[in-house]
């Protein structure tokens, strides 16, 4: 158990350092643009998958995160945190095929 906790702390530390380095390299404006683009891609893809069905949007969104992240854990984690924290707020917009840019603006990612 102690090895697991230590490994988890190391991974979290590396992720935090990587994110800090990325923010400095990209600059805030460029990073904001990439976050917005990622969000609009996620919402657009999710709207295509759901197509007004009563499917579980969160489960479908998590599948899309796996696909969109390309196996990069920090991106997958970020994507799934968006899903966990924000998707329910805009579920009706997604089911109604609202413009992805507008949906992402509602959750302050654009």
C-alpha positions as a Markdown table, in Angstrom:
| # | Residue | x | y | z |
|---|---|---|---|---|
| 1 | Unk | 0.0 | 0.0 | 0.0 |
| 2 | Unk | 2.8 | 2.4 | 0.9 |
| 3 | Unk | 4.5 | 1.8 | -2.5 |
| 4 | Unk | 1.2 | 2.5 | -4.2 |
| 5 | Unk | 0.8 | 5.8 | -2.4 |
| 6 | Unk | 4.3 | 6.8 | -3.1 |
| 7 | Unk | 3.9 | 5.9 | -6.8 |
| 8 | Unk | 0.7 | 7.9 | -7.0 |
| 9 | Unk | 2.4 | 11.0 | -5.4 |
| 10 | Unk | 5.2 | 10.7 | -7.9 |
| 11 | Unk | 2.8 | 10.5 | -10.8 |
| 12 | Unk | 0.8 | 13.5 | -9.5 |
| 13 | Unk | 4.0 | 15.5 | -9.0 |
| 14 | Unk | 5.2 | 14.8 | -12.5 |
| 15 | Unk | 1.8 | 15.7 | -13.9 |
| 16 | Unk | 1.8 | 19.0 | -12.0 |
| 17 | Unk | 5.3 | 19.8 | -13.2 |
| 18 | Unk | 4.5 | 18.9 | -16.7 |
| 19 | Unk | 1.4 | 21.1 | -16.7 |
| 20 | Unk | 3.4 | 24.0 | -15.2 |
| 21 | Unk | 6.1 | 23.7 | -17.9 |
| 22 | Unk | 3.4 | 23.4 | -20.6 |
| 23 | Unk | 1.7 | 26.6 | -19.4 |
| 24 | Unk | 4.9 | 28.5 | -19.4 |
| 25 | Unk | 5.9 | 27.2 | -22.9 |
| 26 | Unk | 2.6 | 27.8 | -24.5 |
| 27 | Unk | 1.5 | 31.0 | -23.0 |
| 28 | Unk | -1.8 | 31.5 | -21.4 |
| 29 | Unk | -3.6 | 32.6 | -24.6 |
| 30 | Unk | -2.5 | 29.7 | -26.7 |
| 31 | Unk | -3.3 | 27.3 | -23.9 |
| 32 | Unk | -6.8 | 28.8 | -23.6 |
| 33 | Unk | -7.3 | 28.3 | -27.3 |
| 34 | Unk | -6.2 | 24.7 | -27.1 |
| 35 | Unk | -8.5 | 24.0 | -24.2 |
| 36 | Unk | -11.4 | 25.6 | -26.1 |
| 37 | Unk | -10.5 | 23.5 | -29.2 |
| 38 | Unk | -10.4 | 20.3 | -27.1 |
| 39 | Unk | -13.7 | 21.1 | -25.5 |
| 40 | Unk | -15.4 | 21.9 | -28.9 |
| 41 | Unk | -14.0 | 18.7 | -30.3 |
| 42 | Unk | -15.3 | 16.7 | -27.3 |
| 43 | Unk | -18.8 | 18.3 | -27.4 |
| 44 | Unk | -19.0 | 17.9 | -31.2 |
| 45 | Unk | -18.1 | 14.3 | -31.2 |
| 46 | Unk | -20.4 | 13.6 | -28.2 |
| 47 | Unk | -23.3 | 15.2 | -30.1 |
| 48 | Unk | -22.7 | 12.9 | -33.0 |
| 49 | Unk | -22.6 | 9.8 | -30.8 |
| 50 | Unk | -25.6 | 10.7 | -28.7 |
| 51 | Unk | -27.8 | 12.0 | -31.5 |
| 52 | Unk | -30.7 | 12.8 | -29.2 |
| 53 | Unk | -30.8 | 9.2 | -27.7 |
| 54 | Unk | -31.3 | 8.7 | -24.1 |
| 55 | Unk | -27.8 | 7.1 | -23.9 |
| 56 | Unk | -25.7 | 7.8 | -20.8 |
| 57 | Unk | -23.9 | 10.9 | -21.9 |
| 58 | Unk | -21.2 | 10.6 | -19.2 |
| 59 | Unk | -20.3 | 7.1 | -20.2 |
| 60 | Unk | -20.2 | 8.1 | -23.9 |
| 61 | Unk | -18.1 | 11.1 | -23.0 |
| 62 | Unk | -15.6 | 9.0 | -21.1 |
| 63 | Unk | -15.2 | 6.7 | -24.1 |
| 64 | Unk | -14.5 | 9.7 | -26.2 |
| 65 | Unk | -11.9 | 10.9 | -23.7 |
| 66 | Unk | -10.1 | 7.6 | -24.1 |
| 67 | Unk | -10.2 | 8.0 | -27.9 |
| 68 | Unk | -9.3 | 11.8 | -28.0 |
| 69 | Unk | -6.5 | 11.6 | -25.5 |
| 70 | Unk | -4.4 | 9.2 | -27.7 |
| 71 | Unk | -3.3 | 7.3 | -24.7 |
| 72 | Unk | -1.7 | 10.4 | -23.0 |
| 73 | Unk | -2.7 | 10.1 | -19.4 |
| 74 | Unk | -2.6 | 13.8 | -18.4 |
| 75 | Unk | -4.9 | 14.6 | -21.4 |
| 76 | Unk | -7.2 | 11.7 | -20.6 |
| 77 | Unk | -7.4 | 12.8 | -16.9 |
| 78 | Unk | -8.1 | 16.4 | -17.9 |
| 79 | Unk | -10.8 | 15.3 | -20.3 |
| 80 | Unk | -12.5 | 13.1 | -17.8 |
| 81 | Unk | -12.4 | 15.9 | -15.2 |
| 82 | Unk | -14.3 | 18.1 | -17.7 |
| 83 | Unk | -16.8 | 15.2 | -18.0 |
| 84 | Unk | -17.2 | 14.7 | -14.3 |
| 85 | Unk | -17.5 | 18.4 | -13.4 |
| 86 | Unk | -19.2 | 20.0 | -16.4 |
| 87 | Unk | -21.2 | 17.7 | -18.8 |
| 88 | Unk | -24.3 | 17.4 | -16.6 |
| 89 | Unk | -24.6 | 21.2 | -16.7 |
| 90 | Unk | -25.0 | 21.2 | -20.5 |
| 91 | Unk | -26.6 | 17.7 | -21.1 |
| 92 | Unk | -29.7 | 19.2 | -22.7 |
| 93 | Unk | -27.6 | 21.4 | -25.0 |
| 94 | Unk | -25.7 | 18.3 | -26.1 |
| 95 | Unk | -28.8 | 16.3 | -26.8 |
| 96 | Unk | -30.2 | 19.3 | -28.8 |
| 97 | Unk | -27.1 | 19.6 | -30.8 |
| 98 | Unk | -26.3 | 23.1 | -29.6 |
| 99 | Unk | -23.2 | 24.6 | -31.3 |
| 100 | Unk | -20.2 | 23.1 | -29.5 |
| 101 | Unk | -18.5 | 26.6 | -29.1 |
| 102 | Unk | -21.6 | 27.9 | -27.3 |
| 103 | Unk | -21.8 | 24.8 | -25.1 |
| 104 | Unk | -18.1 | 25.2 | -24.2 |
| 105 | Unk | -18.6 | 28.9 | -23.4 |
| 106 | Unk | -21.4 | 28.0 | -21.0 |
| 107 | Unk | -18.9 | 25.9 | -19.0 |
| 108 | Unk | -16.2 | 28.5 | -19.3 |
| 109 | Unk | -13.8 | 26.5 | -21.5 |
| 110 | Unk | -14.0 | 28.9 | -24.4 |
